[in-house]
Amino acid sequence: MKKTTITWTGNQISTFSPHIWKDAIVAAISVDPTTTPGRMDIVYRANPGTPALAIYEWLGPDRYRICIDRRGQGRPEEFVSVPGTGQSLHVWQRQK
């Protein structure tokens, strides 16, 4: 996973995981930082129908974690990834 990168440009992200896909995954992001934890809706360019629903929180100035339900069937309520739920947990660290 160390080769995976995510690039934020305004309300759009581009994620590149060379060990999984040859092309970047692009999505539009809507962020609501007024809730605890923060909420994020992710609309993947390749699947513009149902947004993936997520929660996120900052773990410091350069690190955050996000729990995503890519099916868009329900926003995660906690930062866990349990098999069969369709939820995945990620921790991202800014490269300097």
Legacy VTK file of the C-alpha trace (Angstrom):
# vtk DataFile Version 3.0
C-alpha trace
ASCII
DATASET POLYDATA
POINTS 96 float
0.000 0.000 0.000
2.965 2.354 0.343
2.809 3.022 -3.404
-0.825 4.144 -3.241
-1.322 7.888 -3.543
-4.297 10.199 -3.288
-4.226 13.698 -4.749
-6.765 16.342 -3.727
-7.615 19.115 -6.189
-10.498 21.212 -4.922
-13.451 18.864 -4.517
-11.926 16.124 -6.663
-9.571 13.284 -5.756
-7.428 11.025 -7.855
-6.268 7.769 -6.283
-3.526 5.694 -7.843
-2.749 2.150 -6.653
-0.294 0.676 -9.171
-0.354 -2.739 -7.500
-4.141 -2.977 -8.070
-5.111 -0.849 -11.135
-3.206 0.583 -14.047
-5.282 3.791 -14.113
-6.136 6.320 -11.423
-9.582 6.338 -9.826
-11.172 9.786 -9.991
-14.036 10.979 -7.817
-15.868 14.132 -6.761
-15.958 14.691 -3.008
-18.481 16.496 -0.825
-17.232 17.104 2.732
-19.240 18.082 5.821
-16.802 18.964 8.626
-19.601 20.223 10.920
-20.479 16.728 12.162
-18.490 14.488 14.518
-17.045 12.495 12.922
-16.928 14.459 9.674
-18.919 13.155 6.730
-17.836 12.653 3.169
-19.821 11.653 0.073
-17.762 10.262 -2.798
-19.028 10.028 -6.372
-16.695 7.927 -8.505
-16.404 9.040 -12.124
-16.652 5.407 -13.282
-19.895 4.910 -11.281
-21.739 8.237 -11.057
-24.985 6.754 -9.704
-24.952 6.129 -5.961
-22.357 7.999 -3.887
-20.125 6.091 -1.513
-20.825 7.279 2.029
-18.013 7.857 4.503
-16.949 9.248 7.847
-13.530 10.760 8.484
-11.445 12.313 11.224
-8.066 13.986 11.442
-5.426 12.153 13.465
-3.015 15.080 13.342
-2.113 17.846 10.900
-0.886 15.420 8.218
-2.910 12.260 8.812
-6.572 11.272 8.641
-8.638 8.127 8.614
-11.741 7.401 6.607
-14.276 4.580 6.723
-16.211 4.133 3.462
-19.304 2.180 2.440
-18.724 1.979 -1.317
-22.178 0.456 -1.840
-23.791 3.707 -0.674
-26.310 1.775 1.424
-25.475 3.378 4.752
-22.907 5.679 6.246
-20.502 3.897 8.631
-21.072 4.730 12.288
-17.590 3.843 13.504
-14.069 3.383 12.172
-14.065 -0.380 11.599
-13.903 -2.687 8.618
-15.796 -5.931 9.175
-15.969 -8.614 6.448
-19.326 -8.680 4.702
-20.299 -5.098 5.567
-18.913 -3.507 2.408
-17.058 -0.982 4.558
-13.352 -0.322 4.293
-11.092 1.618 6.643
-8.139 3.647 5.341
-5.505 5.788 7.049
-3.787 8.394 4.870
-0.517 10.167 5.648
0.633 13.305 3.803
3.906 12.901 1.922
6.439 15.628 2.584
LINES 1 97
96 0 1 2 3 4 5 6 7 8 9 10 11 12 13 14 15 16 17 18 19 20 21 22 23 24 25 26 27 28 29 30 31 32 33 34 35 36 37 38 39 40 41 42 43 44 45 46 47 48 49 50 51 52 53 54 55 56 57 58 59 60 61 62 63 64 65 66 67 68 69 70 71 72 73 74 75 76 77 78 79 80 81 82 83 84 85 86 87 88 89 90 91 92 93 94 95
